[in-house]
Amino acid sequence: MRNLDPEVQVTLKTVAARKGLSFSEYLRRTLTEVAERERLRERWERRVAEHTEETAQLRDAESRAWKPLGVDRETILDVIREGREER
């Protein structure tokens, strides 16, 4: 690996040796893990954005669908009672 701080390189080589891996293999595995985490993070962010959009759309639809009728509770109950009496 080029242009790597010497102290960082020593640390990485030490970790690789402790794990019984060559420096190249350790870097390959580590960078693969970093790339996978990034892929998962991006996927998670997309899903959160989609969910946020879906939730906003549902909220908008609900607010349009459930507008107050301007009828109080007692009036509704009176109509129900009248309907029952007519049966």
Rosetta silent file (secondary structure, phi, psi, omega in degrees, C-alpha in Angstrom):
SEQUENCE: MRNLDPEVQVTLKTVAARKGLSFSEYLRRTLTEVAERERLRERWERRVAEHTEETAQLRDAESRAWKPLGVDRETILDVIREGREER
SCORE:     score description
SCORE:     0.000 S_00000001
   1 L     0.000  131.714 -176.766    0.000    0.000    0.000 S_00000001
   2 L   -94.715  157.849  174.308    1.432    3.353   -1.021 S_00000001
   3 L    55.919   33.806  178.250    1.446    6.690    0.785 S_00000001
   4 L   -99.206  135.654  177.529    0.523    5.122    4.110 S_00000001
   5 L   -55.078  131.884 -176.947    1.845    6.699    7.285 S_00000001
   6 H   -55.275  -38.687  179.531    4.693    4.437    8.498 S_00000001
   7 H   -65.326  -38.804  178.156    3.208    4.137   11.997 S_00000001
   8 H   -65.329  -43.271 -179.622   -0.126    3.068   10.552 S_00000001
   9 H   -61.470  -43.203  178.843    1.584    0.512    8.332 S_00000001
  10 H   -61.669  -44.862  179.654    3.480   -0.960   11.304 S_00000001
  11 H   -60.205  -46.995 -179.091    0.257   -1.189   13.308 S_00000001
  12 H   -64.836  -40.167  178.279   -1.607   -2.900   10.472 S_00000001
  13 H   -64.979  -37.215  178.408    1.240   -5.335    9.836 S_00000001
  14 H   -64.902  -45.393  178.681    1.338   -6.172   13.547 S_00000001
  15 H   -62.128  -44.225  179.163   -2.397   -6.860   13.624 S_00000001
  16 H   -59.105  -45.033 -179.530   -2.124   -8.984   10.472 S_00000001
  17 H   -63.054  -42.520  178.182    0.709  -11.015   12.001 S_00000001
  18 H   -60.184  -32.580 -179.573   -1.266  -11.555   15.219 S_00000001
  19 L   -88.505   -0.665  178.925   -4.139  -12.899   13.137 S_00000001
  20 L    73.124   28.377 -178.665   -1.813  -15.140   11.156 S_00000001
  21 L  -116.963  153.317  171.674   -2.484  -13.292    7.895 S_00000001
  22 L   -70.824  160.089  178.583   -0.233  -11.710    5.345 S_00000001
  23 H   -58.201  -44.710 -179.448   -0.376   -7.933    5.204 S_00000001
  24 H   -62.602  -44.073 -179.588   -2.073   -8.085    1.792 S_00000001
  25 H   -65.872  -41.252  178.134   -4.683  -10.613    2.938 S_00000001
  26 H   -61.349  -44.900  178.570   -5.405   -8.613    6.084 S_00000001
  27 H   -63.594  -41.135  179.645   -5.865   -5.427    4.023 S_00000001
  28 H   -60.335  -47.973 -179.650   -8.079   -7.259    1.515 S_00000001
  29 H   -64.840  -44.263 -178.352  -10.353   -8.601    4.269 S_00000001
  30 H   -63.634  -45.651  179.954  -10.434   -5.321    6.153 S_00000001
  31 H   -67.595  -33.180  175.698  -11.242   -3.255    3.062 S_00000001
  32 H   -63.928  -42.377  177.605  -13.903   -5.782    2.034 S_00000001
  33 H   -63.618  -42.695  178.354  -15.533   -5.370    5.460 S_00000001
  34 H   -60.587  -45.393 -179.918  -15.369   -1.574    5.170 S_00000001
  35 H   -63.721  -39.853  179.544  -16.981   -1.704    1.720 S_00000001
  36 H   -66.046  -42.842  177.372  -19.728   -4.045    2.977 S_00000001
  37 H   -60.615  -41.540  179.215  -20.497   -1.778    5.941 S_00000001
  38 H   -63.971  -42.743  178.783  -20.714    1.190    3.574 S_00000001
  39 H   -61.314  -44.232  178.979  -23.035   -0.736    1.245 S_00000001
  40 H   -65.786  -39.750  179.107  -25.282   -1.672    4.182 S_00000001
  41 H   -61.965  -44.989  179.325  -25.253    1.910    5.503 S_00000001
  42 H   -64.068  -41.593  178.191  -26.308    3.260    2.106 S_00000001
  43 H   -61.972  -43.322  178.852  -29.000    0.600    1.801 S_00000001
  44 H   -61.673  -45.033  179.858  -30.272    1.477    5.297 S_00000001
  45 H   -61.980  -40.094  177.249  -30.344    5.199    4.471 S_00000001
  46 H   -63.304  -42.892 -178.491  -32.332    4.515    1.280 S_00000001
  47 H   -65.840  -41.516  177.938  -34.826    2.370    3.195 S_00000001
  48 H   -62.233  -42.963  178.970  -35.243    5.000    5.910 S_00000001
  49 H   -63.343  -42.262  178.192  -35.814    7.661    3.232 S_00000001
  50 H   -62.581  -44.390 -179.542  -38.386    5.434    1.482 S_00000001
  51 H   -63.347  -41.456  178.862  -40.145    4.746    4.780 S_00000001
  52 H   -61.800  -42.930  178.489  -40.182    8.444    5.634 S_00000001
  53 H   -64.762  -44.572  179.219  -41.705    9.230    2.232 S_00000001
  54 H   -61.522  -42.959 -179.836  -44.296    6.436    2.581 S_00000001
  55 H   -63.202  -42.721  178.716  -45.232    7.645    6.061 S_00000001
  56 H   -63.129  -41.164  179.064  -45.645   11.219    4.837 S_00000001
  57 H   -64.681  -41.593  178.391  -47.850   10.048    1.956 S_00000001
  58 H   -63.924  -43.006  178.905  -50.026    7.998    4.323 S_00000001
  59 H   -60.598  -42.943  178.400  -50.349   10.933    6.698 S_00000001
  60 H   -62.596  -44.601 -179.497  -51.391   13.188    3.819 S_00000001
  61 H   -63.427  -42.097  179.767  -53.935   10.635    2.583 S_00000001
  62 H   -64.962  -40.592 -178.470  -55.369   10.188    6.087 S_00000001
  63 H   -66.647  -30.932  176.960  -55.687   13.920    6.637 S_00000001
  64 H   -77.181  -34.054 -174.657  -57.634   14.231    3.377 S_00000001
  65 H   -78.327  -29.546 -173.424  -59.827   11.195    4.084 S_00000001
  66 L  -114.446   70.485  177.176  -60.859   12.052    7.648 S_00000001
  67 L   -90.590  144.083  179.535  -62.194   15.573    7.656 S_00000001
  68 L   -59.165  140.615 -179.398  -64.532   16.570   10.486 S_00000001
  69 L   -87.806  -16.087 -178.266  -68.200   16.302    9.584 S_00000001
  70 L    77.960   21.451  179.638  -69.305   19.052   11.925 S_00000001
  71 L  -115.179  131.465 -178.427  -71.785   16.717   13.649 S_00000001
  72 L   -81.800  168.513 -175.489  -71.658   16.294   17.396 S_00000001
  73 H   -59.692  -45.132 -177.162  -71.738   12.975   19.236 S_00000001
  74 H   -62.615  -38.551  178.433  -75.314   13.299   20.477 S_00000001
  75 H   -63.066  -43.210  178.528  -76.666   13.903   16.971 S_00000001
  76 H   -62.058  -45.974  179.766  -74.937   10.761   15.729 S_00000001
  77 H   -64.008  -38.302  177.393  -76.299    8.722   18.643 S_00000001
  78 H   -61.114  -43.265  179.663  -79.821   10.095   18.065 S_00000001
  79 H   -63.966  -40.437  178.351  -79.710    9.010   14.408 S_00000001
  80 H   -63.319  -45.859 -180.000  -78.527    5.525   15.432 S_00000001
  81 H   -61.688  -42.810  178.629  -81.332    5.217   18.020 S_00000001
  82 H   -61.324  -41.128  178.676  -83.947    6.363   15.501 S_00000001
  83 H   -63.338  -37.836  178.601  -82.703    3.784   13.013 S_00000001
  84 H   -68.677  -39.572 -179.092  -83.001    1.041   15.622 S_00000001
  85 H   -66.259  -31.623 -179.015  -86.530    2.115   16.576 S_00000001
  86 H   -72.121  -20.525 -178.557  -87.642    1.982   12.937 S_00000001
  87 L   -74.265    0.000    0.000  -86.671   -1.681   12.628 S_00000001
